[in-house]
Amino acid sequence: MCNLYNITTSQESIRQLSRTLRDIAGNLEPSIDIYPNQPGPVVRNAPDGQRELARLLWGMPTPAERVKGKADYGTTNIRNPQYAHWQQYVGVKNRCVVPVTSFAEPSPTPNDKDPETGIQRNYWFARSEDRPLFFFAGMWTRWQGIRKVKDGPSDFELYAFLTTKPNAVVAPIHEKAMPVILTTPEEVETWLTAPWSEARHMQRPAADDALVIVEKPATQIKFPQGAPAQGSLF
């Protein structure tokens, strides 16, 4: 379950690869680590029909039967879009793509922990050592609810991305799932514009040569502490 990824690229590169016409994301930092329940840039189909780059909060509304307590901290990964809760978001108006240059999965080795924090260290995956831009296939929505009990109810714009079976590169580290990745303008276009009967077939593992491991726990100096979140395998 991917609960941390990084973006190290320019906004112009994101706009060009996704053919974005409008940018309301503000200035993006040169390198951003994105954790659950934090804002991240996405390219979405805006309500007025324009394709725009915007900042949304990571974590879609969780199915009511899986929310514990008063706050919904969000579901970061969507494994089964055929599940009734997710069907309301599969249409073109709720699809988005999430810009990424690398993503992390915790080490499966129990003692791969940061000695200072005690947190499990990560393996990092990218297209190549140069970490070029690609996208996760995602969904977004507007939502009113409680993210933090102390803040009470508020209005949010939320996103999450789909996962699928892992390829041969990811499986030894995370045997259950990997994000659905899009690497070409044509794949982005299909995900953002095609009917669901066509777009749903893009939920498939990346080719084995599409990803490499660019960082291992042994090479990490300090693991940054992230925020808690709920994931989804249903």
C-alpha positions, -999 to 999 in steps of 0.1 A, spaced: 0 0 0 16 32 -11 14 59 15 43 81 5 55 94 -29 77 122 -42 75 148 -69 107 163 -82 99 180 -115 86 213 -129 50 223 -132 56 229 -169 66 192 -173 34 182 -156 13 205 -178 29 193 -210 27 155 -203 -9 158 -192 -19 184 -217 -32 206 -190 -48 239 -200 -52 256 -166 -29 257 -135 -44 267 -101 -19 247 -80 2 277 -70 40 273 -70 52 238 -63 83 232 -43 113 217 -63 109 184 -44 78 174 -24 72 143 -2 35 137 -2 19 119 28 -17 109 34 -41 136 45 -18 162 30 -23 184 -1 -8 172 -34 -10 183 -70 -33 164 -94 -45 170 -129 -83 167 -130 -113 172 -152 -127 204 -137 -165 210 -134 -164 235 -163 -148 209 -186 -113 224 -185 -83 201 -176 -65 218 -147 -36 213 -123 -48 218 -87 -39 209 -52 -63 185 -34 -61 165 -1 -48 129 -3 -75 105 9 -109 98 -7 -140 94 15 -139 61 32 -169 37 30 -192 45 60 -189 9 73 -151 13 76 -150 46 94 -140 43 130 -149 72 153 -160 107 143 -133 115 118 -126 101 83 -89 102 77 -94 92 41 -87 61 20 -54 66 0 -54 35 -23 -84 21 -42 -81 -16 -50 -116 -25 -62 -134 2 -81 -163 -22 -87 -171 -19 -50 -204 0 -47 -189 29 -28 -164 36 -55 -188 33 -85 -200 69 -80 -165 81 -88 -155 60 -119 -169 85 -144 -148 110 -164 -159 139 -142 -142 123 -111 -111 110 -127 -77 125 -123 -40 117 -127 -14 122 -99 21 134 -109 49 113 -94 86 108 -99 91 81 -72 71 62 -47 79 43 -15 69 9 0 81 -1 35 108 -28 37 94 -63 44 124 -70 66 113 -65 103 147 -50 114 149 -24 86 141 5 110 154 39 114 175 38 147 163 73 158 126 70 151 120 32 151 100 36 119 103 11 91 126 23 63 114 23 26 123 10 -8 118 37 -34 106 30 -70 109 51 -101 109 48 -139 147 50 -139 176 64 -119 169 98 -134 134 97 -119 114 110 -148 77 121 -144 49 97 -146 13 96 -132 -9 74 -109 -44 68 -122 -67 85 -97 -101 97 -87 -112 129 -70 -143 144 -54 -157 173 -33 -166 162 2 -180 177 34 -170 160 66 -146 157 95 -109 151 88 -98 161 123 -121 160 153 -107 192 167 -114 211 135 -150 199 130 -168 195 97 -155 214 66 -155 213 28 -127 194 10 -115 184 -24 -100 149 -21 -82 124 -43 -68 89 -42 -53 65 -67 -59 30 -79 -38 0 -71 -34 -34 -88 -14 -66 -86 23 -59 -82 48 -65 -110 80 -85 -106 99 -54 -93 74 -44 -66 62 -79 -56 93 -89 -35 88 -57 -14 50 -54 -14 33 -86 -24 -3 -74 -23 -4 -43 -46 12 -15 -65 -2 18 -79 -16 19 -114 9 39 -133 5 59 -166 37 68 -185 26 83 -218 3 112 -229 -19 86 -246 -24 67 -214 -32 99 -195 -56 109 -222 -74 75 -221 -77 76 -184 -91 112 -183 -115 109 -213 -125 73 -221 -157 57 -210 -153 35 -179 -158 3 -200 -124 12 -217 -106 30 -189 -111 2 -164 -87 -20 -184 -58 4 -174 -59 -10 -139 -31 -35 -146 4 -40 -133 31 -20 -149 55 -39 -172 84 -54 -153 108 -30 -171 88 1 -163 102 5 -128 135 2 -110 144 4 -73 163 37 -69 168 36 -31 170 8 -6 169 9 32 207 4 35 212 37 16 189 58 37 202 81 64 170 91 81 134 81 74 109 110 74 79 104 97 46 104 79 10 108 88 -14 79 96 -40 69 71 -64 42 61 -58 21 30 -81 0 9 -78 -35 -4 -115 -41 -12 
